[in-house]
């Protein structure tokens, strides 16, 4: 390997930073974040449709896909046309240690239109049909990815008034999230428990999008 080939990754990263800086305004970042871990999952970036930390967990589940993002708590059911899908509960439970003491958080899942996300969803979700807005009159559409799926979107809120959107505490240890059972085409599948892990992201993040 010559010096030019070794320099290529740095040159590309520098060019990306310069382009981003002058087009939309970007900054280099180094930060910690939390995400749920699931078998066969891919981890997607949601900021500006494909930037920032890869904190969206997107994984297959008995013929559909489930998405989970933790800050704030968001849950999605992604399914093809002709599929009947229903959550068998409207709460998510997070169990963890906090300052060495066991805690349990219960969060209410509230259906929401895609537009409630602004432009904070992964690009892969862009063209998915919104069951709360089937005509597609609102929301962001940057690509045609996922056009054959419907995406039912839920946001986590405090179970007690004033029902605020819930940010997950960042200082949790050994955390797990329990997702409600899901009925798919009349077949009920038991609640899933996913581990929550802490990750570090180093990259370039837009500040105007």
N, C-alpha and C positions, 0 to 999 in steps of 0.2 A: 504494500500500500504506500503510495507516494504522499507527499505533504499536501498536495491539492485535494486528493480524495479524503484525507483526514479532516481537512478544513471545510469540506462541503456541508456537513450537518450544521456547523456553526454559522456558515454563510447563509444557509437557508433560514435558520432561526432568526438571524439578525435582519434579513430581508423581510420576514414575516412581521417582526416587531416594528420596523420602519413603516411598512405599508399600513399596518393597523393603526399606528400612531397618527399618521397623517389623514387616514380615511375616516375613522370613527373615534379615535382617542383611546389608546390602550395603555395599560401599565403592567409591568412584570409583578407577579405576586407569589408569595410563598405562605401557605396557610394550611391549617388542619381542618378537617371536616369529618362528619359521620355519615355512614351509609349502611343500608341493610345488605346482607350477603345472602344469595340464594343460588341453588344449583342451576348450572347452565345459563346464568344471568349475563347480560351485557350491561355495562355501566356507562350511562349517557350524560353528556354535558347539556345543561338546560339554559344557561345564561345567554341571552341574545340568540337562542336557537341552536347553540352548538359550541359555546365557550364556557370557560370557568371550570369549576370542580366537577368531576364525573360522579355526581351524587344521586342520579336517578338510576335505580335498580329496575331492570326490565327483564322478565324471565317467563319461560313457557310454563303453562299450568293446564294440563288436561284439555288441550286443544285451543286454549285461549292464551293471552299473555296478561301478566299483572305487572304494574309499575308502582314503585314506592319511592318517595323522596321524603326526607326527614325534617328539613328546616326551611319553611314550616312543613308539618306533616301533610303529605298528599298521597292519595291512592288512586290508581287507575285500573279499570278492567278493559281490555282490548280484545275484541272478538269479531269473527267474520260474519257476514250477512247470513241470516237464517239461524243464528245461534241464540238460544235463550240463556241469559246470564243474570244471576241475582245474588247479591250479598245476603247472607242469612243472619245478619246482625248489623247494627249501626255504630259499633264502638270498636276501637283498637286499644289493646292493653300493652303498655311498655313496663317491663320489670327490669330492675337494675340495682346496682349498689351506687350510693352517692355519699361521698365522705365516709365510706366503709359501712354505711347503714342501708338496709334493704328498703327500696321504695317501689311503689306501683302507681303508674299514671294511666288514667282512663280517658280516652279522647273520643269525642263524638264525630262521626263521619257525616258530613253534610254534602249532598249533591251540588255541583256547581258547573256553570257553563265554562267552556274552554277559555273564553275571553277573560274570565276572572284571573287567569294566569298572566295576562299581559303577553309579553314575549319571553316568558321564562320557561317554556316547554322545549324539550329536545326537538330537533329538526325532524326526527323520525316520526313524531306524532302529528306533524303539520296537517296532512291531508286526511286524517282520520275523521269520520263523521261524528258530530256532537249530538247525542240523543236529546239534549236540551235545546239544540238549535240545528235541526236537521237540514235546514236550508242553507247553512253555512254563511249566514249574514254577518257574523262577527268572528273575531279570532284572527290569528296570524297564519298565513299560508305561504311559506317560503319555498316549499318543494312538494313533490308528488309522492314522497315516501309514505307508506302506510295507507294508501288510498282505499284499499279493500277492507279496512277494519273500522269498526265503531269503537270509540273511546269514551267510556263512562268515567267521569272525573269526580272525585270526592276530595274535600279539604277537611283537615282535622280542626275541630273547634273545642274549646273548653266545654266540658259536659254541663257546667253550671253557668247561669247568667253572669256576665253579659255575652257568653258564647264567643269569646275572642278566638281568632286563629291562633293555633298553638305552635310556638317554636319549641323544639326539643332541647332540653338542657344539654350543654356541651361537656359537662363534667361527669357523665355517667360511666360506670364501669360494669363489665360483664352484662351488658344490656341485651335484651331480646324484645322483639315486637311480635305480638300475636295478632294475626289478621283473621277476620271472621271467616267462618265456613262459607263456601261458595257453591251455589247450585247451578249446574251447567246442563242444559237440555234435560232437566228433570232429575239428574243425578247429583246428590249432595256430597261434596268433598270436605273433609274435616278442616278445622282451623289450622293455619300454618303458623309455625313459630320460626322467625328468622333472627339470626344474630346481628347485632349492630356493632360495627367495627369503626375504629378511628383511623383515618388516612391522612397523608400529607400530599398537597398538590403544589407543584411548582410550574408556573406557566405564564401565559399572557392573557389578561382579562380586559375586555372593552369597558370603557366607562360611559360611553354614549352609544345607545343602540335602541 
